[in-house]
């Protein structure tokens, strides 16, 4: 049986979600079930009953039946973890939290707050969801913040067993050099020794070996530098789009990213999108690619698009309604400052984009982490698509 204090917290959170004053509802909260509390708040808000109302009621039942018993509690969290493995929120089409999300969060808040770090690691999707709901719904005024240790994605690359660029001569040189430590530590000035040719040969090989050493550390350093945080992905609003004057496969767009002037961007979308359909549409735009001309037309960005496996369907990623032009897309747990301008010679973009794809629900991700805006994740109608 849910205690009255938890019901009061659910009521307060629902009122905040619907922008209502909770005071008129407080009196009978302790004697009402969660469904009744929800119904009263929805009626007072003037909102229409959601088409997903049956789903909402299912989650309200889950919230009311949530047990504070440690064993039962964790079993319920594991079940919830499986449910959240393929979506960002319980309801809301992956964009914005629903009343169901708010009610379930309120019911399990105290239990999750008391979890050990090791137990939190066992339900990572719940923890990710909890962190998103408490921030998105701004519930810190009602609930104590649940500390979340976000995962780090600084991939460490171990030293390669075979040296980069090594050939058979290099390996032989390494074998020869190993027993010559003494000569390295105590360089000999003797020039009349019969072994002089060997020593000279060894020194040359030593010099080659020394030249190889810096190269060995370069791959690890380059890998450490690669992260989606290097990309400055911003929400953009297409103000105008038209066909490229000299390329049938290209479109030209004027995109607002909150700067003084709109950016002109050339995209290979002419075969997939009508210019009129793109006008006033939100997109996710990489704004720190090096500007350049495509068929004599200047382009100042790269519109990120989802593509089906056979490349027959291509569409720009869609930030959620409410996302603001100019805001930067973020990735939970990945921090870092974007490059001012990506260096084409380093092929940073080419090495990062293989980690960009949509999940089963069409949510755009970097290695499974959603493209997140202030209004929710970016999405596509193409599930399991590549993003470029």
Secondary structure as UniProt FT lines:
FT   HELIX           4..17
FT   TURN            18..19
FT   HELIX           23..26
FT   TURN            27..28
FT   HELIX           29..31
FT   HELIX           34..45
FT   TURN            51..52
FT   HELIX           53..65
FT   HELIX           70..83
FT   HELIX           84..86
FT   TURN            93..95
FT   HELIX           99..113
FT   HELIX           117..122
FT   HELIX           124..136
FT   TURN            137..138
FT   HELIX           139..141
FT   TURN            164..165
FT   HELIX           168..178
FT   TURN            179..180
FT   HELIX           181..185
FT   TURN            194..195
FT   HELIX           196..225
FT   HELIX           228..230
FT   STRAND          233..243
FT   TURN            245..246
FT   TURN            248..249
FT   STRAND          251..256
FT   STRAND          263..267
FT   TURN            270..272
FT   HELIX           275..278
FT   TURN            279..280
FT   STRAND          282..286
FT   STRAND          292..294
FT   TURN            295..296
FT   STRAND          297..299
FT   STRAND          302..303
FT   STRAND          305..307
FT   TURN            309..310
FT   STRAND          314..316
FT   TURN            321..322
FT   TURN            325..326
FT   STRAND          330..331
FT   TURN            332..333
FT   HELIX           344..346
FT   HELIX           348..352
FT   HELIX           353..355
FT   STRAND          356..358
FT   TURN            360..361
FT   STRAND          363..366
FT   TURN            367..368
FT   STRAND          369..370
FT   STRAND          372..373
FT   TURN            374..375
FT   STRAND          376..377
FT   TURN            383..384
FT   STRAND          386..387
//
